[in-house]
Amino acid sequence: MLRCSNPFRDRAPWLACAFALLPTIALAAPADDLFTTDQRLSLRLEAPLRTILQQRNRPEYQPARMVAADADGTELAVDLRVRTRGKSRVKACEFPPLLLNFPGEQPAGSPFAGQNRLKLVTHCDASSSYEQYVLLERQIYRVLGLLTDATLRTRVVTVTYYDTERGREFATKVGFLIEDEERFAERLGVTTISDERVSAARYDPAALALLDVFQYFIGNTDWSALAAPAGESCCHNVVPFARADGLLVPVPYDFDSSGLVNAPYTLPDERLPIRSVRDRLYRGACREPAALKPVLDGFVARRAAIAALFGPAAGLAEKTAAQARSYIDDFYAVLDDPRRFQRAFEVGCDR
């Protein structure tokens, strides 16, 4: 059995030990069929889209029908409810993200069997270039999956949207589904919390360090693992889950505001000392280099695997893939340059 030393007596080795233990935080529940394959799923969503898209400020579920094909090509139709979701994208996007709610039991063979709620990341805009942003964001979830099991699973879908109010097809676009947080909690044997604020001391140190570096890696500043907008549960684009030992594990989501995606509708918060989302800014806690080393070693060890995610196999255009790989390479250039490393992780860190 691997044993860790006292974190208050020997912090850096203990952090390395905790990082090594992080991927084994218990796969308590069996994986469901929806997310056990990476094969793209073709769907047809029939819904009153005009009404749904008009209800951006006060979204209400609308009845809908989802048609999917099973392994034999037989079409299966399920009833569900649909509404818009999100904050920034619901304002910025012509076609914002959706929340799918599946009440009751699904028919045998349905890919949605056992599902309750699923987030659907949509194309945002009719332009084909926006599908590239969707695919980039989806790959970020896969990058995190290379570093830890504590990440939400995803699956790429091609959705034909049929507007039942106008009696015509609206569009056929690429999107991706995100695992429901309750299903994630069941799968990993963790529980959700409802606090508005969370202190850093409540987190698993290795898990929080990984989150801090990961957000810097993708160039994301639109997040907080410690606080939420007034009246909401913590946190901002991060969900804290409690393990059996009482420590919290932060699970991030919504990466469209990152520099790696570089969506045209995103801008950094005006209070931050950056002018573009492509400008990386470390918003994590100040840590000694020795404390960051095990996390950074994880990125270095998986560099080739991470780069491989941003290629033609992901459906990315060559220009998009090349820009993503270049942005990733710049992260590793920071790690290799002592001056850039100090400016990134020691000068601008959160004290």
URUR-V252549 format. One record per run of one state. SS is the DSSP state (helix for helix, strand for strand, loop for the rest). FROM is the first residue (numbers start at 1). LEN is the number of residues. Records with the same first field share a line. If there is no record, write none. Layout:
SS=FROM-LEN  FROM-LEN
//
This chain:
loop=1-10  23-10  36-5  48-1  55-7  70-5  85-3  93-2  96-2  102-15  122-2  125-4  148-6  164-4  179-2  189-2  193-4  198-2  204-1  219-5  225-2  228-8  237-1  243-5  253-32  286-3  302-1  309-3  315-3  337-1  348-2  351-1
helix=11-12  33-3  49-6  88-5  129-19  181-8  200-3  205-14  289-13  303-6  312-3  318-19  338-10
strand=41-7  62-8  75-10  95-1  98-4  117-5  124-1  154-10  168-11  191-2  197-1  203-1  224-1  227-1  236-1  238-5  248-5  285-1  350-1
//
